[in-house]
């Protein structure tokens, strides 16, 4: 009888480890990094209240919400809450 209990315990532990491993893989997501190829119009609100806008020649954001965007040769780094990007014919 003890042998059966030990077998059930081992199976339960293996299943628990497998479930935890699957959950770790599922919850470890890679945040997308988006980029712009120059066909977007960007509007950036600066900390001093100034608004910068123009055609985005290079833009990307990372998982921490930092947006790096180049307008007229100047690269701005700010939080994505301060950026509006408009795609299409502008």
C-alpha positions in Angstrom: 0.0 0.0 0.0 2.9 2.4 0.8 4.3 1.8 -2.7 1.0 3.0 -4.3 1.1 6.2 -2.2 4.7 6.9 -3.1 3.9 6.4 -6.8 0.9 8.8 -6.6 3.1 11.4 -4.8 5.7 11.2 -7.5 3.2 11.5 -10.3 1.5 14.5 -8.5 4.9 16.2 -8.1 5.8 15.6 -11.8 2.4 17.0 -12.9 2.9 20.0 -10.6 6.3 20.7 -12.1 5.0 20.4 -15.6 2.1 22.7 -14.9 4.4 25.3 -13.3 6.8 25.0 -16.3 4.0 25.5 -18.7 2.7 28.5 -16.8 6.2 30.0 -16.6 6.5 29.7 -20.4 3.0 31.2 -21.0 3.5 34.2 -18.6 6.9 35.0 -19.9 5.8 37.0 -22.9 7.9 39.0 -25.2 6.5 42.4 -25.7 6.3 43.5 -29.3 8.7 46.1 -30.6 7.0 48.0 -33.3 8.7 50.1 -35.9 7.8 52.8 -38.4 9.3 52.9 -41.9 8.7 56.6 -42.7 5.0 56.5 -43.7 3.7 57.7 -40.4 3.1 61.2 -39.1 4.1 61.7 -35.5 3.1 64.2 -32.9 5.1 64.3 -29.6 4.3 66.3 -26.5 7.5 67.4 -24.8 7.9 67.9 -21.0 7.9 71.7 -21.4 4.6 71.6 -23.2 6.1 72.1 -26.7 4.6 70.0 -29.5 6.9 68.5 -32.1 5.4 66.9 -35.2 6.6 65.6 -38.6 7.2 62.5 -40.6 8.7 59.7 -38.6 11.7 58.4 -40.4 12.6 55.9 -37.7 10.4 54.9 -34.7 10.1 52.0 -32.3 8.9 51.2 -28.8 9.9 48.6 -26.3 8.2 46.7 -23.6 8.8 49.4 -21.0 6.8 51.9 -23.0 9.7 54.0 -24.2 9.1 55.4 -27.7 12.2 56.3 -29.7 11.2 58.3 -32.7 13.2 60.3 -35.3 11.7 63.5 -36.8 13.7 65.7 -39.1 17.0 64.1 -38.0 16.4 64.5 -34.3 15.7 61.4 -32.2 13.3 61.9 -29.3 12.8 59.3 -26.5 9.7 59.6 -24.4 6.9 57.5 -23.0 4.4 56.3 -25.5 1.7 58.2 -23.7 3.3 61.4 -25.1 3.3 60.2 -28.7 0.6 60.0 -31.4 1.5 58.2 -34.6 -0.9 58.5 -37.6 -0.5 55.9 -40.4 -1.6 56.4 -43.9 -1.6 59.2 -46.4 -1.0 62.5 -44.6 
